[in-house]
Amino acid sequence: MVNIEMLRDEGVPQSNISKFLINHSRALTIATSKFEENVQRIKGMGFDPSVTTFLLGLNGLAAMNKSTWETKLNAYKKWNCAEEEIQNAFKKQPRFMLASVKKIMSMMDYLVNQMGYNSSLTAKCPVILCFSLEKRIIPRCVVIQLLVSLGQVKEHYLSTVLMISEKSFLEKYVYKYEAEVPGLLKGQSCVQTKPGVPQKYIRFSSLGTKGSGVRIAGFICWYLSPCCSSSENLFGSSWSYGIIHLFNE
């Protein structure tokens, strides 16, 4: 197959080609002219043919046309991400550009506007875009911000918080503070918010560990106060968190 021979000529190890053929065969079946163009684009971005990310990058380019690529690029740029930052993020984690525009905008809005993080965070740790906002990002961030607001946690790296396994997250940030923060695991923890503002309810999926029988589910009551500056809110954003119910099932 011409496309496979092209990869060999570029110095891609046969072991990587074999795995790629099994997991991403569609990326190898595109027209040779298009495939060669993608190879040159990937090389131009600084991808090393000898490492796995080279083929994952090719798969990312094969999954979208140039118009879609530019649309996603512009979506990140709207959050003040430089093109060089975006390309470096793509090199670290090629799936970074496979996220839909809707997911990119929702994720950036939550992390930047609601959590107060710098937009460059996703470029530095692009694997974040591979996680589910509803099932992983929001539930974990809410727990961390609750602990921060109560002085239980002072320094934390969001990338670590989001990347560790659910079992590790529960052990490090939930079980560990159960005694100091009654209601973190079971019951109700209340965070004061400004009265008289609209409410928005979001239900997030459970955090849990397989085999332990433990499940944490919750309802987060969010109060949106667009008239407030970020400094007026408890967690440094235009959103402040209301009532958090966490309970065992």
C-alpha positions in Angstrom: 0.0 0.0 0.0 1.5 3.3 -1.1 0.5 5.2 2.1 2.1 2.6 4.3 5.3 2.7 2.2 5.3 6.5 2.6 5.3 6.1 6.3 8.2 3.7 6.2 10.1 6.0 4.0 9.6 8.8 6.6 11.1 6.6 9.3 7.9 5.5 11.1 8.7 2.2 13.0 6.9 -0.8 11.7 5.5 -1.6 15.1 3.8 1.8 15.2 2.4 1.3 11.7 1.0 -2.1 12.6 -0.8 -0.7 15.7 -2.0 2.2 13.7 -3.4 0.0 10.9 -5.4 -1.9 13.5 -6.8 1.1 15.4 -7.0 3.8 12.8 -7.1 2.1 9.4 -9.4 4.7 7.9 -6.6 7.3 8.1 -4.5 5.1 5.8 -7.2 4.7 3.2 -7.5 8.3 2.1 -6.1 9.4 -1.3 -2.4 9.2 -1.6 -2.1 12.9 -2.6 -4.1 13.9 0.5 -2.2 11.5 2.7 1.2 13.0 1.5 -0.1 16.5 2.2 -1.0 15.5 5.7 2.4 13.9 6.3 4.1 17.1 5.2 1.8 19.2 7.4 2.5 17.0 10.4 6.3 17.2 9.8 6.0 21.0 9.4 4.5 21.1 12.9 7.5 19.4 14.3 6.1 15.9 14.8 8.8 13.2 15.1 8.1 10.2 12.8 9.7 7.8 15.3 7.2 8.5 18.1 3.5 7.4 18.3 2.1 11.0 18.3 3.2 11.3 14.7 0.6 8.8 13.6 -2.0 10.1 16.0 -1.4 13.6 14.5 -2.0 12.2 11.0 -5.2 10.6 12.3 -6.3 13.9 13.6 -5.7 15.7 10.3 -7.4 12.9 8.4 -10.5 13.2 10.6 -11.2 16.8 9.4 -10.8 19.0 6.4 -8.9 22.3 6.4 -12.0 24.3 6.9 -12.9 22.4 10.0 -9.4 22.7 11.3 -9.5 26.5 10.8 -12.8 26.7 12.6 -11.5 24.9 15.6 -8.3 26.9 15.5 -10.4 30.1 15.5 -12.4 28.7 18.4 -9.3 28.5 20.6 -8.1 31.9 19.4 -11.3 33.5 20.7 -10.0 32.6 24.1 -6.7 34.3 23.4 -4.8 31.1 22.6 -1.9 31.8 20.2 -1.6 29.6 17.1 1.8 28.4 18.3 0.3 27.4 21.7 -2.5 25.5 19.9 0.0 23.6 17.6 2.2 22.7 20.6 -0.9 21.4 22.4 -1.8 19.3 19.3 1.7 17.9 19.4 1.4 16.9 23.0 -2.1 15.5 22.6 -3.4 15.1 19.0 -6.9 14.4 20.3 -6.9 18.0 21.4 -8.1 19.1 18.0 -10.7 16.3 17.7 -13.0 18.0 20.2 -16.0 19.6 18.6 -16.3 23.4 18.5 -19.2 23.2 20.9 -17.1 21.2 23.4 -14.1 23.6 23.0 -16.3 26.6 23.7 -18.1 25.0 26.6 -14.9 23.8 28.2 -13.1 27.1 27.8 -16.1 29.0 29.1 -16.2 26.8 32.2 -12.5 26.9 33.0 -11.9 30.5 32.2 -15.1 32.4 33.0 -16.5 30.2 35.7 -13.4 28.8 37.4 -11.0 31.7 36.7 -8.2 29.7 35.1 -6.0 31.2 32.4 -6.9 30.1 28.9 -3.3 28.8 28.4 -4.1 26.0 30.8 -5.6 23.8 28.1 -2.6 24.5 25.8 -0.2 23.4 28.6 -2.4 20.4 29.5 -4.3 19.5 26.4 -5.5 16.2 27.7 -8.1 18.1 29.6 -10.1 18.5 26.4 -10.3 14.7 26.2 -12.4 14.5 29.4 -16.1 15.0 29.8 -17.1 18.4 31.1 -20.3 17.0 32.8 -18.9 13.7 34.0 -15.4 14.7 35.2 -14.5 18.3 35.0 -17.4 19.9 36.8 -17.8 17.3 39.6 -14.1 17.4 40.5 -13.8 21.2 40.2 -16.8 21.7 42.5 -15.3 19.4 45.2 -11.9 21.2 44.9 -13.4 24.6 45.1 -15.5 23.7 48.1 -12.3 22.4 49.9 -10.5 25.6 48.9 -13.3 27.8 50.2 -13.2 26.0 53.5 -9.4 26.3 53.8 -8.8 22.5 53.5 -6.9 22.7 50.3 -4.5 25.6 49.5 -2.4 24.6 46.5 -3.5 22.2 43.8 -2.7 21.6 40.1 -5.9 21.3 38.1 -4.2 18.9 35.6 -3.4 16.5 38.5 -6.9 16.8 39.9 -8.4 15.9 36.6 -6.0 13.2 35.4 -5.9 11.0 38.5 -8.2 8.0 38.7 -11.5 8.2 40.3 -10.3 6.0 43.2 -7.3 8.3 43.8 -9.5 11.4 43.6 -11.9 10.0 46.2 -9.1 9.0 48.5 -7.1 12.3 48.1 -9.9 14.8 48.1 -13.1 13.2 49.5 -12.4 10.5 52.1 -9.4 12.4 53.5 -11.5 15.4 54.4 -14.7 13.6 55.4 -14.1 14.3 59.1 -13.2 18.0 58.6 -16.0 18.7 56.1 -19.1 16.8 57.3 -21.4 16.3 54.3 -18.6 16.1 51.7 -19.4 12.4 51.3 -22.9 12.3 52.6 -25.4 14.9 53.3 -25.4 18.5 52.4 -22.8 21.2 52.3 -23.9 24.8 51.9 -21.9 27.7 50.4 -23.4 31.1 50.9 -24.4 33.0 47.8 -25.9 36.3 47.1 -29.7 36.2 47.4 -32.3 37.1 44.7 -30.4 35.9 41.6 -31.6 33.4 39.1 -30.9 29.7 39.7 -29.6 27.0 37.4 -29.6 23.4 38.4 -27.1 21.0 36.9 -27.0 17.3 37.8 -23.7 15.7 37.4 -22.9 12.0 37.0 -21.5 9.9 39.8 -17.9 9.7 40.9 -17.0 6.2 42.1 -14.7 3.3 42.4 -15.5 -0.1 40.9 -16.0 -2.8 43.4 -16.1 -0.5 46.4 -19.9 0.0 46.3 -19.3 3.7 46.9 -21.0 6.2 44.6 -21.0 9.9 45.0 -23.8 11.6 43.1 -24.9 15.2 43.3 -26.9 18.1 42.4 -25.2 21.5 42.1 -27.3 24.5 42.5 -25.6 27.4 40.7 -26.6 31.0 41.1 -25.7 33.2 38.2 -25.0 36.8 39.0 -23.9 38.6 35.9 -23.9 41.9 37.5 -21.2 40.9 39.9 -17.5 41.4 39.3 -15.3 38.3 39.7 -13.8 39.7 42.9 -17.2 39.8 44.5 -17.8 36.1 44.1 -16.6 33.5 46.5 -14.7 31.5 43.9 -13.4 34.3 41.8 -15.7 34.1 38.8 -19.1 35.3 37.7 -20.6 32.1 38.9 -20.9 31.3 42.6 -21.8 27.9 43.8 -24.9 27.4 45.9 -26.0 24.2 47.6 -24.1 21.0 47.0 -25.8 17.8 47.9 -23.5 14.8 48.0 -24.8 11.4 49.1 -24.2 7.7 49.1 -26.4 5.5 47.0 
